[in-house]
Amino acid sequence: MLGRTIWLHTAALLCAAAALPAQRTWIVNDLGGPGVDHQTFMAAYDAASSGDTIILEPGSGGVISSRGRSRRG
């Protein structure tokens, strides 16, 4: 019975974790290329959700945080 209880608790935790929104990191580079998600900050910002991070590759500079979304460059 203990094994079944542990299995049920594990299954419940996995279901709860699957329901949580995933945080994502968006890469911005105006030249595009492999590993780049967007070529403009606004496109990445529009795609981002609360808790996501937008990284601007070198040359974009600055740190801005808005509505739980952060920008590092």
N, C-alpha and C positions, 0 to 999 in steps of 0.2 A: 504493500500500500504506500509506503514511503517513497518508493521509486516512481510510482504514478503521480504522487503529489509533486515531487520535484520536477517531473516532466511537464506537468500542467503549469507550474510556476514559470518554468523556462519558456514554454510556448507563449504564455501571457506576456512575458517581458519582451520577447522577440516581436510580437504583434504591436506592442506599445512603441517599441523603438522604430518600427517600420512606419508608424503613423507620424513620427516627428519630422518636421521639415528639415531637409539637409541644408547645411551651410555650404556655400560654394565660393571659390575664389575665381574671379574673372580677370584675365590678362588682356591688357590693352596695349597695342602698338600700331601706330599709324601706317607702318609698312606691311602689316599683316605677317603671314608666315606660320610655320608649324608651332603649335602650342598657344597661338594667339586666338582669343575668343572674339574680340571686337577691335575695330580700327579707330573708334572714337570713344571718349569717356561717356558721352551721353547715351550711346548705344548700350554700353555696359551697364550704366546706371539704370536705364530703363528695363534691362533684363534682370537686374539684381533684386533680391528680396531682402527683407530685414535680416541682419546678421551676416550677410554676404560681404566679401571683401573684394575690392577692385584694385588691382595692381597695375600702375602705369609704368611701362618699361622706361629706361633712362631717357632723359630729355623732357619728360612730362612734368616732373617735380611736384612737390607739395604734399600736404596731408590734409584731407578734408573728411569730415564725418557728417553724415546726414541720414536721419531716420534709421539709425542702426546700421547703415551701410558705410563702410570706410574706404578711403582712397589712400594708397601709399605709392609713392613714386620717387 
